[in-house]
Amino acid sequence: MTVAPPRTPRRAWLPVALTMFAIGWGANQFVSLLVAYREDSGLSVATVDALVGAYALGLIPALLVLGPISDRRGRTPVLRVAAVVSLLATAVLMIGDLWALYAGRLLAGLASGAAFAAGSAWVEELSTERFDPGAREGSGARRAAMSLTAGFCLGPVVAGLLAQWAPSPLVTAYLPHLAVVLAVLVPLWRAPETVVPAAASAAAGSPLARLRVRSAADPRFRRSVAPVAPWVFGSATISIAVLPGLVTDTTAGWTVAFSALIAGVTLGTGFLVQPTARRIAATSPRRGVVWGLGAVVLGLGIAAAAAATTSPWLVAPAAVVLGTGYGCCLVSGLLQTQRIAAPGELAGLTAVYYALTYVGFAAPVLLALLALLVPYWVLLLGAAALAALTLALSTPREEPVSAR
């Protein structure tokens, strides 16, 4: 249940969106440091992969538990704690010992899981007519997605460039995130709550029953949203984590900076396309999915050519197209999720959606295992075919929806 206060600050959604930006920065800054940890700290590929897995180990349970809790107990406590935990995660990562890297990545996952569902729902609620008169259809989904994407983009770019050229790179790279989080804490504490906690206490059933998200069983979610969700981060992580590693022979001497550049191009493109993606998806969910998955198919085709030729000049356009697919799929999926969610389940269903998107983070590991048997360019063509099949099977059948 939501309520509008008598007076709401202008752009009340902005502090929440900035907090999601800050937490997204902290979540993704580690990505461009993977090469640096292998080169400077001597960590094996298996250890680095395990550190990526530690993030997911914290993120997915936090998503699925804290999303529904925020629907019942309020957005404010969940996002405030998430911001503080994100700050703590970066401070722990700066210690640099292996135990600290595991702990920091786990804490970063917990912060992200707490923030992404509750924050997206909070931004959506603060972007409705009751809080933001004149807001258009899909504004909340676009604002939430752009905030996360901006953080995802700037985090690895800034950290990667500092790791390439700054002194004490694996400490210095984390300092900007500390400043960003500290800057958003005071505005966040002033953001208005949109959930009435008292209504939650009257909910019937066991604690586990209260975490159940019944909207996830909606046929529209199962058929049109869930199959597309893994391609959101699947496309982005293939671009960021796989493609730069395939051309290291031609980027010797600036491999960390090249990885940061590709991360910036991928996620920067994803950020820039989201206003257009919102307009497309608000008018027709079908078109939003077609544009998103169509870009993923094309981008994976270009990525296959880059892998076959080991050309960094093909990695860049692949990153642009895959970033377009990422941005379109993310906004389209969030917008459909917000339309499908039953009253009192907005954050819960958003949590389920984000959990499904993070399945895509398994793509680099899966490709690395299969690459022991099959060349990367063949695997990427196979991924393009799978994305095309997903498009054929999951394109929603709803009639176009007119934007407000």
Residue pairs with C-beta under 8 A, 6 or more apart in sequence:
1 195
1 196
1 199
1 343
1 344
2 125
2 130
2 194
2 195
2 196
3 194
3 196
4 130
4 131
5 192
8 126
8 131
8 192
9 190
9 192
11 132
12 126
12 131
12 132
12 191
12 192
13 122
13 123
13 126
13 127
13 131
13 132
13 140
13 143
14 187
15 184
15 187
15 188
15 190
15 191
16 75
16 79
16 119
16 122
16 123
16 126
16 188
16 191
17 119
17 123
17 143
17 144
17 146
17 147
18 147
18 184
18 187
18 188
19 79
19 82
19 83
19 115
19 119
19 184
19 188
20 115
20 116
20 119
20 120
20 123
20 144
20 147
20 148
20 151
21 147
21 148
21 150
21 151
21 180
21 184
22 83
22 86
22 151
22 177
22 180
22 181
22 183
22 184
23 82
23 83
23 86
23 111
23 112
23 115
23 116
23 119
23 151
23 181
24 112
24 147
24 148
24 149
24 150
24 151
24 152
24 155
25 151
25 152
25 154
25 155
25 176
25 177
25 180
26 86
26 87
26 89
26 90
26 108
26 111
26 112
26 151
26 155
26 177
26 181
27 55
27 86
27 108
27 109
27 111
27 112
27 151
27 152
27 155
28 151
28 152
28 153
28 155
28 156
28 263
28 267
29 90
29 155
29 156
29 158
29 159
29 173
29 174
29 177
30 51
30 52
30 55
30 93
30 105
30 108
30 156
30 159
31 155
31 156
31 240
31 241
31 259
31 263
32 156
32 157
32 159
32 160
32 163
32 256
32 259
32 260
32 263
33 156
33 159
33 160
33 163
33 170
33 173
33 256
34 48
34 52
34 241
34 259
35 255
35 256
35 259
36 163
36 164
36 169
36 170
36 173
36 256
37 43
37 48
37 51
37 101
37 170
38 44
38 45
38 48
39 256
40 169
40 170
41 96
41 170
43 51
43 98
47 98
49 365
49 368
50 102
51 101
51 102
51 105
52 105
52 361
54 102
54 105
54 106
54 109
55 105
55 106
55 108
55 109
55 112
56 109
56 358
56 361
57 106
57 109
58 105
58 106
58 107
58 108
58 109
58 110
58 112
58 113
59 109
59 110
59 112
59 113
59 358
60 109
60 113
60 355
60 358
61 113
62 109
62 110
62 111
62 112
62 113
62 114
63 113
63 116
63 117
63 351
63 352
63 354
63 355
63 358
64 113
64 211
64 351
64 352
64 355
65 211
66 78
66 113
66 114
66 117
66 118
66 351
67 117
67 118
67 121
67 213
67 347
67 348
67 350
67 351
67 352
68 210
68 211
68 212
68 213
68 345
68 347
68 348
68 351
69 78
69 211
70 78
70 79
70 117
70 118
70 121
70 122
70 195
70 347
71 121
71 195
71 200
71 344
71 345
71 346
71 347
71 348
72 195
72 197
72 199
72 200
72 203
72 210
72 344
73 195
73 197
73 200
74 193
74 195
74 197
75 118
75 119
75 121
75 122
75 125
75 193
75 194
75 195
75 347
76 191
76 193
78 114
78 115
78 118
79 114
79 115
79 118
79 119
79 122
79 188
80 188
80 189
81 114
82 110
82 111
82 112
82 114
82 115
82 118
82 119
83 111
83 115
83 181
83 184
83 185
83 188
84 185
85 107
85 110
85 111
85 114
86 107
86 108
86 111
86 112
86 115
86 177
86 181
87 178
87 181
87 182
88 107
89 104
89 105
89 107
89 108
89 110
89 111
90 104
90 108
90 174
90 177
90 178
90 181
91 178
92 100
92 103
92 104
92 107
93 100
93 101
93 104
93 105
93 108
93 174
94 100
94 170
94 171
94 174
95 104
96 170
96 171
113 351
116 148
116 350
116 351
116 354
117 347
117 348
117 350
117 351
117 354
118 347
119 144
119 147
120 140
120 141
120 144
120 148
120 334
120 347
120 350
120 354
121 346
121 347
121 350
122 191
122 194
122 347
123 140
123 143
123 144
123 147
124 140
124 141
124 144
124 338
124 346
125 131
125 140
125 194
125 346
126 132
126 140
126 191
126 192
126 194
127 135
127 139
127 140
127 143
128 135
128 140
129 135
131 192
131 194
132 139
136 282
136 403
136 404
137 282
137 401
137 402
137 403
137 404
138 278
138 279
138 281
138 282
138 331
138 335
138 403
139 278
140 338
141 278
141 281
141 331
141 334
141 335
141 338
142 274
142 275
142 277
142 278
142 331
144 334
145 274
145 327
145 330
145 331
145 334
146 271
146 274
146 275
148 330
149 267
149 270
149 271
149 274
149 326
149 327
149 330
150 271
152 236
152 267
152 270
153 263
153 264
153 266
153 267
153 268
153 270
153 271
154 264
155 177
156 240
156 259
156 260
156 263
156 264
156 267
157 260
157 261
157 263
157 264
158 173
158 176
159 173
159 174
159 176
159 177
159 260
160 173
160 256
160 257
160 259
160 260
160 261
160 263
161 257
161 260
162 169
162 172
162 173
162 175
162 176
163 169
163 170
163 172
163 173
163 256
163 260
164 254
164 256
164 257
164 260
165 257
166 172
166 173
203 210
211 348
213 345
213 348
213 349
213 351
213 352
214 342
214 345
215 221
215 340
215 341
215 342
215 345
215 348
215 349
216 222
216 349
216 352
218 340
220 336
220 340
220 396
220 398
221 336
221 337
221 340
221 349
221 352
223 394
223 396
224 285
224 289
224 336
224 394
224 395
224 396
224 397
224 398
225 333
225 336
225 337
225 340
225 353
225 356
226 356
227 390
227 393
227 394
228 289
228 292
228 293
228 329
228 332
228 333
228 390
228 394
229 329
229 333
229 353
229 356
229 357
229 359
229 360
230 356
230 357
230 359
230 360
231 292
231 293
231 296
231 325
231 329
231 360
231 387
231 390
232 326
232 329
232 330
232 333
232 357
232 360
233 326
233 357
233 358
233 359
233 360
233 361
234 296
234 359
234 360
234 361
234 363
235 296
235 299
235 300
235 322
235 323
235 325
235 326
235 329
235 360
235 387
236 266
236 267
236 270
236 322
236 323
236 326
236 360
237 360
237 361
237 363
237 364
238 300
238 303
238 322
238 363
238 364
238 367
238 380
238 383
239 262
239 266
239 299
239 303
239 318
239 319
239 322
239 323
239 326
240 259
240 262
240 263
240 266
240 267
240 319
241 364
242 303
242 363
242 364
242 367
242 376
243 262
243 303
243 306
243 307
243 315
243 318
243 319
244 251
244 255
244 258
244 259
244 262
244 315
246 306
246 307
246 310
246 315
246 376
247 258
247 306
247 310
247 311
247 312
247 315
248 255
249 310
250 310
250 311
250 312
251 258
251 312
258 312
262 315
262 316
262 319
265 316
265 319
265 320
265 323
266 319
266 320
266 322
266 323
266 326
267 323
267 326
268 323
269 319
269 320
269 323
269 324
269 326
269 327
270 323
270 324
270 326
270 327
270 330
271 327
272 327
273 323
273 324
273 327
273 328
274 327
274 328
274 330
274 331
277 288
277 291
277 292
277 327
277 328
277 330
277 331
277 332
278 331
278 335
279 403
280 287
280 288
280 291
280 328
280 332
281 287
281 288
281 328
281 331
281 332
281 335
281 336
282 335
282 401
282 403
283 400
283 401
283 402
283 403
284 400
284 401
285 332
285 335
285 336
285 396
285 398
285 401
286 395
286 396
286 397
286 398
286 400
288 328
288 331
288 332
288 335
288 336
289 329
289 332
289 391
289 394
289 395
289 396
290 391
290 395
291 328
291 332
292 325
292 327
292 328
292 329
292 332
293 325
293 329
293 387
293 388
293 390
293 391
294 325
294 391
295 321
295 322
295 324
295 325
295 328
296 322
296 325
296 326
296 329
296 384
296 387
297 384
297 387
297 388
297 391
298 321
298 325
299 318
299 319
299 320
299 321
299 322
299 323
299 324
299 325
300 318
300 322
300 380
300 381
300 383
300 384
300 387
301 380
301 381
301 384
302 314
302 317
302 318
302 321
303 314
303 315
303 318
303 322
303 380
304 376
304 377
304 378
304 380
304 381
304 384
305 311
305 314
305 318
305 377
306 312
306 314
306 315
306 318
307 375
307 376
307 377
307 380
308 375
308 377
330 357
333 353
333 357
334 350
334 353
336 396
337 349
337 350
337 353
338 346
338 350
339 401
340 349
341 348
341 349
341 350
342 349
363 383
367 376
367 379
367 380
367 383
370 379
371 379
